[in-house]
Amino acid sequence: MQKISIKMQSFILVATALIVLAVASIYIASSKSKEALLSANQNFMTSTRDSKKNQIIEFFEAQKQNIQIVARSDNIKRATKEPPKSY
């Protein structure tokens, strides 16, 4: 086996170090970006859930108010006390 020159040894050492550094940087960057995307997605889903919850609550409150208004109506009270004469 031949002896490798100091220049070639230095070149191989630097190249190996750069490859290891590049791989480590790529791994860290992809991990951090994955965490950021998951966090953003979770925040979006949480805000969407809260918004839909509020929409449902407002819908049922409006329906409840409409039913109470109709229930207080004199026409409804008379219709429930007297059967319609057309039948």
C-alpha positions, 0 to 999 in steps of 0.5 A: 500500500502506498503512503498518501501525501500530506496534501491528500490526507488534508484534502480527505480530512477536510472533505470528510469534515465538510460532508459530515457538517453538511449532513448534520446541517441538513438533518437539523434544518429538516427537523426544525422545519418539520417542528415549525410546520407541525406547530403552525398546522396545530395552531391553524386547526385549533383556531378553526375548531374554536371558530366552528365552535363559536359558529355552532353556539351562535346558530343554536342561540339564534334558533333558541331566540327564534323559538322563544319569539314564536312561542310568545306569539298570540297566533301560536297561543290561539292555535294551540287552544282552539283547533282549526275550524277548517278541519 
